[in-house]
């Protein structure tokens, strides 16, 4: 199973292709996802890269953390599991009906 890595401080000009090229030097890249702002579509400056093995992921962390990619020193580490941020909720409207 692959290992998902967090990549921070990505240049706003960097593309998923740029990250794939950088990380592929250390193994097979399963997927790349740069997170974009919902409203503007612009990069939020971070993303995720999934490597095909733990060993490849550890090599990529060791070699790329703090290194320059497109003019920015990127932060690379193991991605943490996504937290449940709640959601739903009903929009703040109270009680039931009077029927």
C-alpha positions in Angstrom: 0.0 0.0 0.0 1.2 3.5 -0.8 2.2 6.2 1.6 0.6 9.7 1.4 2.9 12.7 1.9 2.0 16.2 2.8 3.9 18.8 0.7 3.7 22.4 2.0 5.1 25.8 0.9 4.5 24.9 -2.8 5.0 27.7 -5.3 1.7 29.1 -6.6 3.2 28.5 -10.1 4.0 24.8 -9.5 1.8 22.2 -11.2 1.0 18.6 -10.3 3.3 17.6 -13.1 6.2 19.5 -11.5 5.7 17.7 -8.2 5.3 14.3 -10.0 8.7 14.9 -11.7 10.4 15.9 -8.5 9.1 13.0 -6.5 9.4 10.4 -9.2 13.2 10.5 -8.7 12.6 8.6 -5.5 10.1 6.0 -6.7 6.7 5.4 -8.3 4.3 8.3 -7.8 0.7 7.0 -7.4 -1.0 10.3 -7.3 -0.5 14.1 -6.9 -3.1 16.6 -5.7 -2.4 20.3 -5.2 -5.2 21.8 -3.2 -6.9 24.7 -4.8 -9.1 27.5 -3.3 -12.8 26.7 -3.9 -13.7 30.3 -4.9 -10.7 31.3 -7.0 -9.3 28.0 -8.2 -5.8 29.2 -7.2 -3.3 26.9 -5.5 -3.5 27.1 -1.7 0.3 26.4 -1.5 0.1 22.8 -0.3 -0.8 19.4 -1.6 -0.4 15.6 -1.3 1.8 13.1 -3.1 1.2 9.4 -2.8 4.2 7.1 -3.3 3.8 3.4 -4.0 5.8 2.2 -1.0 6.7 3.3 2.5 10.4 3.0 1.6 10.0 5.3 -1.4 8.0 7.8 0.7 10.7 7.9 3.4 13.4 8.5 0.7 11.4 11.3 -0.8 10.9 12.9 2.7 14.7 12.6 3.4 15.7 14.1 0.1 13.0 16.7 -0.6 12.1 18.2 2.8 13.5 21.7 2.8 14.7 21.5 -0.8 14.0 24.1 -3.5 11.2 23.3 -6.0 10.2 26.2 -8.3 11.9 28.8 -6.0 10.3 27.6 -2.7 11.8 25.4 0.0 9.1 22.8 0.3 8.0 21.0 3.5 7.6 17.3 3.0 6.3 14.9 5.7 4.0 12.0 6.2 0.4 13.1 5.8 -1.8 12.9 8.9 -5.2 11.3 8.6 -8.0 13.7 7.7 -9.9 14.9 10.8 -13.6 14.8 10.8 -14.5 18.5 10.9 -18.2 18.0 11.8 -20.4 19.4 9.1 -24.0 19.0 8.3 -25.8 20.6 11.3 -29.0 21.9 9.7 -28.0 25.5 9.2 -28.8 26.7 12.7 -32.6 26.5 12.4 -34.1 25.2 15.6 -36.9 22.9 16.7 -39.5 20.8 15.0 -42.8 21.8 13.5 -45.9 22.6 15.4 -48.1 20.1 13.5 
